[in-house]
Amino acid sequence: MTLPLPTVVIAGPGKTGTTSLFWYLSQHPEVCPADVKEIRYFTPLSEGDGTLAPIAEYAAHFARCAGERHRLEASPQYFHGGATIAPAMRQALPGVKVIALLRDPVDRLWSTFRFVRSRLADLPEDMTFEGYVEACREVRDRREAFSQDNRLYWTIQGGFYDEYLEPWLEAFGDDFRVAFFERMASEPAAVVGELFGWLDIERDVAASITYSVENRTVPVRSAALQRLALAMNSEAVLGRRRRLKEPLRKVYYALNRRPEREHMEPQTRRALEELFEPGNAALARRLRALGYTELPGWLSAGAQDERVAR
């Protein structure tokens, strides 16, 4: 019997809009999403002991699929583990298509800082963004691989996307697609329609789906209320109950969202842009060589500066 394995995987990385894209693509009648967004089936290859669970356990997440053209999962942890994950995924899922969402690494760093603070992670209470950046730069300077010990401070290292792209291209070729957070935020129907076309399913459906922002990071008034909301928002409780989830989310934001008080200092942004610029320029060159012509500003600016320098 043929197992119902995924035909489309959103490989990450984190804080680039993967939850929103998973929801957008899931609304197509020819796409069957996994029963949980992040199965993380392949992560033991990059973060664990290298032992994968039986493939039937992976397939069980798609047991409810009933003949749709595609089966979809999204695990943001996959992208940075591509050296081991990409070839294994290609072998286990021969016809799968893989999508990576990329975002300005400076904005992604800021979003991650706010995210770990809002989710009550183990950051010192008095840690500023500048202190967080310094801790992240120390991990980058040591070129540490991702681990549970450094996971909170690995975000700068993870923003050098050019260092992680090649294994995916080698394993998947034309079955690997890069999309950009910035364009998805400004033109979601256009981005999703193009992805539907790439997946060879009706692209006009993109005009009729709901483009809500998922997994939004917001400052909160009450940590206790946030913990309750996170528990209720789990995929086992409200995750797939969209008609109930949307009005409850509006009520939650009205009650618990506090005004944004933090901001990134201009000099901090400039220093981070300089840090990421060589990697961004290398990424822009690689993507242009692959035929990507509509690059976001954080990539096209680096490419333009490089042309001027020549």
C-alpha angles and dihedrals in degrees: 000000000000112000118230098243126168119277094187126042127185100210099190142188106223125258093023099105100274093141092053093046091049089055094046095051092043091064093068111101089227093055122080112193124212116261087251125031099225111045092160090197094155099041095096086071092064105020105025142038095301095252117129123207117245109290089236088068089057091049092050089073088067098045092117093056112114112195101308116156093242140030115205138204133165125203113167091196092071100074099066092044093056096122090071102016101051098059092042092050091049090052095046095041106031097179100036123130119216128208125196120192115206128195136184099285091221092055090043090054092051091047091050092051091051090044097054090045093050093046091054094244123172098279119133108263093235096046112130124206089255089054090049091051091051092052091048092049090054089056090048092049089055091046090226121185115236114276139159088256096058100027095113092054102037096090098101091050089049091053093069091088094171089069092060104036103080100069090056093049092047093049100040111020109177090005089071119081131186120209128177130236093216095057092042089054093050101032107021096158092051093049094045092045091054090050091050088053091049088052090051095240129121106295097192088075086079090076093062106043127100116258103199120158110248130201092014116184112226134164111251137212098209125037091194092055090048092053089052091048092050090051091049092046093059116120090245092059115026104347095105099027096092099168091055097036099056099058091041090052091053091051091048093052091048092052104036110023113102126195116277109258102167125079138171114257113238093236090052091052092049092051092050092047089054090048094053098037098091091049092045091051091051090048092049091052091050094048093046089052087055092053102262106145103164102069123168121250096263088061102033091049091057092047091050092050090051092053091050091050090055 
